[in-house]
Structure formats: C-alpha cells, structure tokens
C-alpha cells in the first residue's frame, strides 16, 4: 500500500492523500476522487474514506481524498467564488492531479450528503466523470413514500389526533454545514458556506438525463438517516425512471444505517456495495470473469 | 505548513509540521497529541487552529495521527495504547530532528493528554506537558463508551462509528493518571473546560505524589464525545487561547 501527501490546485494549496493502486493501474480504469462531506476532513465520516481508498487500491483503483479549501488542512480561498463553484473547480483540480500522476483519463467521484451534491455538480461540467457513488444524495418523495410512511398510522385512530400538516416539511435539507460550537475569529479558519437545498425535480431530471446520455454509471446508497426524504429501495429509480437510468443505476437502501454510517456492520455493507459496484462497472478483468462464469453456467446447464 | 508521512514504512504516520511564522523563532517545539474515535474527528479543526496560533507565536509545531487513526497507516481496530506510546516517541524525535531541538513540549487532548503523560512524563527531552480535558481514568471512559452493553471478552464493539476491541478495553481499563508517579523535570499544566470529580481525584493524587502542576478551569465547550449527522467540530476558542497564552507567558523566548 502506497500513500502520499499531494498538494495541488492553484498555488498548490489543496491538501490530499493519494492512495496508489496496489497493482499498476491501467489507463482504462478510472481514478477515484473522494469528496468531503460537510466540514468533515478528508478521512471521511468514521474514517470511511481511508478504508475505502485502501480497499479500492487493493482492487486496482487509485484514489485521491482531499480537503476543499477552508476544510481540513486546505486553507481558505481568497477569491469571490461561492462554495458550489469552488468545490466543482477543486474536484476538477483533483482529477487533474490524479490523472497527471497515474495516467487515469476517466474518474469516479464519491461523496456523502453535500459531497454527493458537489460530485453531481462536477459530473455535469466535466466529461471525464464516468461514474458517481452518491451516499444520501437528493431524492424526492413519491406516493409510495407517503403510503409507507403514513399508511400504518392512517389505520391508527390515535394518529388522527396528531398534527398532520407539520410532517410535510420543505425540500430544504437540515444537512447544511453546521455552525461550529464557538465562533471562529481566525480568518484562516473561515468555513465555506453551504446550505443544502435540493434542486427542483425538473432540474434534477434534466441534469440526470444529460449524464445518462453520456452513459455515466450511478451508484446511490441511502441511509435510514435520510428518512424524511427516502424510505424504500427503488424510490430513486421510480422518481427518475424517465431519465434513461435503467441499466446504469445501482440503488441500495440501508435503513438501519444513520446518516454518517456509525454502525460497524452498516459500514461493511456500504464498503461492500461500493467495491462490488466499482469492480462490476470499471474492472475489465472482473467483467471478463463474470462473462466467463456466466458462459460456464450456460454450458453446464 | 508541511503535511507529510514519517516513521517506518510499515507504521507510517501522517503529520503536519507548522514552522514558526513571522520573524520570531523561539527555538522551541510542541507536539500535539489528538484524542481517539469521534473525539478525533470532532477536534481536528481545533488542533489545526491551535497549531496555527502557536506557530504564529514562534513555535515549531507537529500534529499527527496515531497509528490506526486519521490518515496514518493501520486499521481502526489496530489502535492501541501501547502503539500510541511508541508513536509518541517517533513523533517527538521527528520534531526534534526537523527543527533541531533538544527538548519539546506536549499538548494532549482527552486520551491524547493521557498518552502525553504516560509517554512523555518521564522523558528528559520533554520540558512541559499540557493536559487539555484529560481522560484521568480509562475505566471511567470505558464505562461511558460501553454503556449498558455487555460485550463478550473476545468481542469488538462499535462506539460512535469506531471499533473498540478487547485489547483496547483491556488497556483502557488499566489506565489511570492518578497512579502516574515516574516523572522527570516536566512542568505539568492541566486545562479543563469544566470541573468534574475525575479532575478532583487527579489533583489529590498528584499532590499526594508530589507532582508539581498548574490547574486552570477555562469555561468552554467540552462535549468531545458526541456525534451528530454532520460529525460537527468543536473549537473552544477561549481554551485554545489560554493554552497558547500559557506558552507565550511562561515558555521559551
């Protein structure tokens, strides 16, 4: 396992850790960029980015986990870009850095919550992105969501005595960057500002349709921590059925997981999902093995 | 600042060196010792700020991740008290070599403070140790982490997203700063964000053992072992400022 510190971006100000694939990475394989979520630094919630990076390296994928400016060890930007703009730019710089180092020409972006949002934005503007691993990305409620959530309660007489209206919140997510416990007065430690608001469903559909036309592969994992928006596996597929994502989407629901996957068993499930998806979609040898074993099964049958 | 890996290739540790900023070089170094688990996640930003402020005052500062934590090598279940004490030795030598220093000071938060005392308290190349909201009793910490669960003796359990192995539980149950007695000419300073019976015990035990120390309560946020949907950070400005001032007022010129 080889890991090294990399400095990249304008003025080499961004700090990241590059984990090189254990076997020499072929240019066919995408590099993987792990994107900050909220104000957590690059090791990721519960150190998941570190584990993911090392497991991906074992499977032949190089990764770069890094800190957006103003987060972790990367200093604050001194320009007038808002976070949504600078984050996309910095993800592109991360791709430039990893590509220059190991020859990768395509990339998979992975992130949780705001990290998923920024990964999705970057994929919109950069054709090098061929895959997105999104953890608790935005999603929209469906009639079945409401049925699943409120159906059992509708059968309960006592539930009718409670306020119903208050349960339907807006699409504004509470997972915005939090306030730090005490106000920081150090300019070098200013936090970027980001309030998580879902795009309109029409915007999201249009953006997703564009990505599907590029044949981008999508893996969405939802935790039980986002139950105010999502409560059954297949909901994302159902919402965006018209965007052409069939055959390009892996959707997994981990209802017992919280938003930052603190449960160790849920962490294993998550890693297993992401690693399996990467191998299946982006490892030519793995695809060949699967084709051969399918062929053997057919012959045996 | 300079982020880098150091130590042996098998036990590579991630560190960030903050050289003195501005015109003053006090020719003095400080190694920052972080806590474990979610406390590590929650304190990362506070440590960066502490390192920045100290380096602006002319100190050479090294903050680093223990083996099995953060960006350092090793899995989270490989974290152990014994390996942390080895890591501390490596980190002290790294800063001494880098900055060409004979002695350094240590600042530790929570378990980092405990490791600083156990690993640095008897060293001749450590002149001062600052304990910030220290874990005095490992058994007491363990009880709060495990709660009413009753893990089998060979069972690894999860605590706020991180594994707590049988070895860690065993080591923590035997950790007690009140029992610490082998110390050299080190100045100990204890900074706490709030009073607790644990700190009262520490004061009594250390006075009884003749360990010289200063004790300060600086009211500030100190709820380190918490987790929410954001893994949000805690940056207690007042306490960080007090630690920096204590170095400037009493430290090397």
Interface residues (C-beta under 8 A of the other chain):
Chain A: X1 X3 X4 X5 X7 X15 X17 X38 X39 X40 X41 X42 X43 X45 X46 X47 X50 X51 X72 X73 X174 X175 X177 X178 X180 X181 X182 X183 X184 X185 X186 X188 X189 X225 X258 X259 X260 X261 X262 X263 X264 X265 X267
Chain B: X1 X3 X4 X5 X12 X14 X16 X38 X41 X44 X45 X48 X49 X52 X53 X69 X70 X71 X73 X75 X76 X156 X158 X160 X161 X162 X163 X220 X221 X227 X228 X229 X230 X231 X232 X233 X234 X235 X236 X237 X238
